[in-house]
Amino acid sequence: MMRDSNSDIQVREIEVGDLEDMYRYFFESPPEFLRSIGLKPRQPGDDEIFRQRWAEQFAERKSGGQPIPVLTVLFRGERIGFHTTTHREPGKSLIMHAHFFRSDLRGKGIGTVSYVLALDKFLTEYGYKEVIFKTPKRNLAPMKIKEKLGLEPIGEEVIDWPQLIEPLAVKVFRVLESDLPGLKTRVGL
């Protein structure tokens, strides 16, 4: 694990002030980085769609809507990444993704702890029954996190989502609320 305290790592619901970091990650990262994680380069107008969708989500949340199932990862109070979600079925399941933009903090165990904190929020506070990961086999860092957490794949498949350059072979993992105590113990929470 890391030398820093796990209390240095927090996750919280995304806030308006977090969006510029997310925008920079998805829209200003070098094209070769986006390709390396399997994402298509952004097209003209995508940034406007991004900003409009987020404005709508924050307006809905502000007027009493449901929590936004995207979490900001903080290390010592500084934003360093996000746990985003797709394929959400309220009260049932969602697919969780991780995006970290502070490469100097990689390999220190922050992602492993933030995964568990995010899983806890989605399963206990947000009301989902299961969190699914569809992790590209070629993406070694998140595969290592699953290994450190003791997660076993429940299958393999090929995903072909619109934002991907090409179909990706993935391992599928599932986490239930009943798995949380063991995960928390594993990372020292």
C-alpha positions in Angstrom: 0.0 0.0 0.0 1.1 3.6 0.2 3.0 5.4 3.0 0.4 8.2 3.2 -2.6 7.7 5.4 -5.8 6.4 3.8 -7.5 9.4 5.3 -5.6 11.5 2.8 -7.9 10.0 0.1 -11.5 11.0 -0.2 -14.3 10.6 -2.8 -17.3 12.9 -3.0 -20.1 13.7 -5.5 -18.9 15.8 -8.4 -19.3 19.5 -8.0 -19.5 22.3 -10.6 -15.9 23.4 -9.7 -14.6 20.0 -10.7 -15.7 20.1 -14.3 -12.8 22.0 -15.7 -10.4 19.2 -14.6 -12.7 16.6 -16.2 -13.0 18.7 -19.3 -9.2 19.0 -19.6 -8.8 15.3 -19.1 -11.2 14.3 -21.9 -10.8 17.2 -24.3 -7.2 18.5 -23.8 -5.3 15.3 -23.2 -2.9 14.4 -26.0 -4.7 12.4 -28.7 -2.1 9.6 -28.3 -3.1 9.3 -24.6 -6.8 9.0 -25.5 -6.0 6.4 -28.1 -3.9 4.5 -25.5 -7.0 4.1 -23.3 -9.1 3.2 -26.3 -11.1 6.5 -26.7 -11.8 8.1 -30.0 -10.5 11.7 -30.4 -13.0 14.3 -29.6 -14.9 15.8 -32.6 -15.9 19.4 -33.2 -18.9 20.2 -31.1 -18.3 17.5 -28.5 -17.2 20.0 -26.0 -20.4 22.0 -26.3 -22.4 18.8 -25.8 -20.3 17.9 -22.8 -20.9 21.3 -21.2 -24.6 21.4 -21.9 -25.2 17.9 -20.5 -23.3 18.8 -17.3 -25.2 22.1 -17.0 -28.4 20.1 -17.2 -27.3 17.6 -14.6 -26.2 20.2 -12.1 -29.4 22.2 -12.6 -31.5 19.0 -11.9 -29.4 18.2 -8.9 -29.7 21.7 -7.5 -33.5 21.6 -7.8 -33.6 18.5 -5.6 -32.7 15.8 -8.1 -30.9 12.5 -7.4 -27.2 12.6 -6.6 -25.0 12.6 -9.7 -23.3 9.2 -9.8 -19.9 10.6 -10.6 -17.3 11.0 -7.8 -14.4 13.3 -7.6 -11.2 11.7 -6.1 -9.2 13.9 -3.8 -5.8 13.4 -2.4 -4.9 15.7 0.5 -7.8 17.9 -0.6 -6.6 18.2 -4.2 -8.6 16.8 -7.2 -6.7 14.1 -8.8 -9.3 12.1 -10.7 -12.8 10.8 -11.1 -14.9 7.7 -10.8 -17.4 8.0 -13.6 -20.3 5.7 -14.3 -22.2 4.5 -17.4 -25.0 2.0 -18.1 -26.9 3.1 -15.0 -30.0 1.2 -13.9 -31.2 3.0 -10.8 -31.7 0.6 -7.9 -30.0 -2.1 -9.8 -26.5 -1.7 -11.3 -24.0 0.7 -12.9 -20.6 0.3 -14.6 -17.8 2.2 -12.8 -14.7 3.7 -14.5 -11.7 5.4 -13.1 -9.8 8.4 -14.6 -6.7 9.8 -12.8 -4.9 12.8 -14.3 -2.1 13.2 -11.8 0.4 10.7 -13.3 3.0 11.6 -10.5 0.7 10.0 -8.0 0.2 6.7 -9.8 1.4 3.5 -8.2 1.0 4.8 -4.6 -2.2 2.9 -3.8 -4.5 5.9 -4.1 -6.6 4.2 -6.8 -7.0 1.0 -4.8 -8.4 2.9 -1.8 -10.5 5.3 -3.9 -12.1 2.3 -5.7 -13.3 1.0 -2.4 -14.5 4.4 -1.2 -16.4 4.8 -4.5 -17.9 1.3 -4.3 -19.1 2.0 -0.8 -20.8 5.2 -1.9 -22.5 3.7 -4.9 -23.7 0.6 -3.0 -24.7 2.1 0.3 -25.6 5.8 -0.4 -26.7 5.8 -4.0 -28.8 2.6 -3.7 -27.2 0.5 -6.4 -27.3 -3.3 -5.8 -24.1 -4.1 -7.8 -21.2 -2.3 -9.4 -19.8 -3.7 -12.6 -16.4 -3.2 -14.0 -15.6 -3.9 -17.7 -11.9 -3.6 -17.6 -9.9 -3.7 -20.9 -7.4 -6.6 -20.6 -4.7 -4.4 -22.1 -5.2 -1.7 -19.3 -2.8 -3.1 -16.8 -3.2 -0.5 -14.0 -6.9 -1.1 -13.3 -6.3 -4.9 -13.7 -3.7 -4.7 -10.9 -6.2 -2.8 -8.7 -8.8 -5.6 -9.2 -6.1 -8.1 -8.3 -5.0 -6.2 -5.1 -8.7 -6.0 -4.1 -9.0 -9.8 -4.6 -11.7 -9.4 -7.2 -12.2 -12.4 -9.5 -13.6 -11.9 -13.0 -17.0 -13.3 -13.6 -16.5 -13.4 -17.3 -15.0 -11.9 -20.4 -16.6 -10.1 -23.3 -15.9 -7.7 -26.1 -17.4 -4.2 -25.8 -18.1 -1.9 -28.7 -19.3 1.3 -27.3 -19.6 4.4 -29.5 -16.8 6.4 -27.8 -14.3 3.5 -28.4 -11.8 3.5 -31.3 -12.4 -0.3 -31.7 -14.0 -3.1 -29.9 -12.2 -4.0 -26.7 -11.7 -7.3 -25.0 -12.6 -6.9 -21.3 -12.7 -8.8 -18.1 -16.0 -8.4 -16.2 -16.0 -8.0 -12.4 -19.0 -7.5 -10.1 -19.1 -6.1 -6.6 -22.0 -6.4 -4.2 -22.7 -4.6 -0.9 -21.9 -7.8 0.9 -18.3 -7.6 -0.6 -17.6 -4.3 1.0 -16.4 -5.4 4.5 -13.7 -7.6 3.0 -12.6 -4.9 0.5 -12.4 -2.3 3.3 -10.3 -4.7 5.4 -8.0 -5.4 2.5 -7.2 -1.7 2.0 -7.2 -0.8 5.7 -10.4 1.2 5.9 
